[in-house]
C-alpha cells in the first residue's frame, strides 16, 4: 500500500500524520548523527560529564538555559553545572553539543596554547552579522588579523586629548550626580561612556547625557538583548532574525551609522590626510578603505568593545564603594596626599593611587564584564583536561561544536584564587597578592588579547578618581522598590555581566557635605 494511503487509513488527518512522520525523521536522523559523533569522539579522548536531558535533542536543557537567563540565575546555574572534578560539562541541546568549562587549563588552551583550534566561527558570525558584520569580534583567520592590525594603532594608545574629552563628559555626568536625588548609576555611567567613546573614535559625541531622546543607544541595547538570547539558541537563532524581531532598532542603528559614515566618506582623501595626527578612527578607516560597510562594522565593534566593559565595571565599582566606606576613604586619602581635590589627574597621577587601581582590579576579578565567552571548534581536537571519572583526561571535541568558557566563574574559584572569600569584594587583598595569568585574565591572553586595556584602565580610573575628588560620599539607596533592599544583587548575563536590579545611589558633593 502507498505510504500516504497507509497514513490516512490510521484514522488521523493526513497533515497531522505527515507532521509526525517529519518529526520522527528529524529525531532519528539527529540520533544517528549523534551516534556517529560519539564514535568519532571516542577516538579523540574522554568525555566530560553530560548534563542529563529528559527530552529528545536536549530541548529541556535548552529551555532551562533560556529560563535561567531570563530569571537572572544563569551565573548560579553555570556554577552548579561546573561543580564536578574536571570543572567541565557537556550540554546536549538542539543543534549539537555545547561544552562549558571554567577549568583554567582549558581556558588557557582555548585562548592561547591551542588558539588555532578555537575560533569565533560561522555560527557567531551569522548571529551577529547585522551588528558586528565582518569586524574584529566576529572574524577569524586573515580577515581577523587585518582587522586587528588596522585597529591596533588607534586603540592601543591613548591620544593627548583623550582626558580632555573625558573630562568634558565627566562634568555632564556630575551634573546628574549633583541633582541630589537617588539615580540609577548604570544608566548615567553607560551614557557617559557612550558619549566619550563616540566623541573620541567617531569624532562626534552622541551627547546622550544632555539629550532627552537616545534613539541610537536604545537601538543598540535592543539589538544586543536579542543577540544574547540568539547566541544561546545557537542554530535556532535563524528563526528569530533581528531585522524582523528588532526591526525598529535595526533600522535606527543603520540610519545612525550610515549618516555619520557617509558624512566622512564625502570628504576627499586629501582633506582627510591633511588632519594627520588629528584623524579620528572613522577618518583613519575611511582613508584605508573608503567603504561604508567596512567602516560601519569596525566602528560598531569598537563601540561595543570600549563602552560596555568600562561602563559595567565602573557601575559595579560604584555599587561596591557605596557599601564600603572604608575603601572610599582610603582612595580619598591617597588623592588628598598626592594630587589633591582641585587638579585633575593625568596618567602619571593615577599611577600613585594604588587603592583605586586595586579596586578596579578587584572589580574586574569579581564581576568580569565579559564573564562568559564562546568559541567554535575549528578542527577535531581535544581540550587538555576535565574528562573521565577523575576529571583529568583530555576531552575530545569535534569541528563545528561550541565551547563556552566562564572567566568570571574561574576568577571566583577558591582552588584557583588561593583564598577562601572568593565572592567578597576586597581590593586590599591585592596589597599582598599578585595573581598569575591563569588566575586573573580580564583582558584575555594570547592572540585575541584586548586591544584597549590601557585605554580602558585609564577611563575607569580617571572617572572614579574624579568622582572621589568631587564627592564626599556615595550613598546606596536600595533598589527603589524593584526588590526588597536586603536582597543580594544578582548577576544578569546579557551578553555582558550586568546587574539584575537597578543600582540606585545618591552622590553627596564635597561642598555641601
Ligand atoms: C574593562 C575594560 C575592558 C575589558 C575587561 C575588556 C576585555 C576584553 C576581552 C576579554 C576581550 C576578548 C574577547 C574575545 O576573545 O572574544 C577583548 C577584546 C577586545 N577589546 Fe577589550 N576590554 C575592555 C576595554 C576595551 C576598550 C576600552 C577597548 C577599545 C578602546 C577594547 C577593545 C577591544 C578589541 C578591539 C578587542 C578584540 C580583540 C580581538 O578579537 O582580537 N576593549 N576585550
Boltz pocket constraint, residues with backbone or C-beta under 6 A from the ligand:
constraints:
  - pocket:
      binder: B
      contacts: [[A, 136], [A, 137], [A, 148], [A, 151], [A, 155], [A, 301], [A, 302], [A, 305], [A, 306], [A, 307], [A, 309], [A, 310], [A, 313], [A, 364], [A, 369], [A, 370], [A, 373], [A, 374], [A, 441], [A, 442], [A, 443], [A, 444], [A, 447], [A, 448], [A, 449], [A, 450], [A, 451], [A, 452], [A, 453], [A, 455], [A, 456], [A, 457]]
      max_distance: 6.0
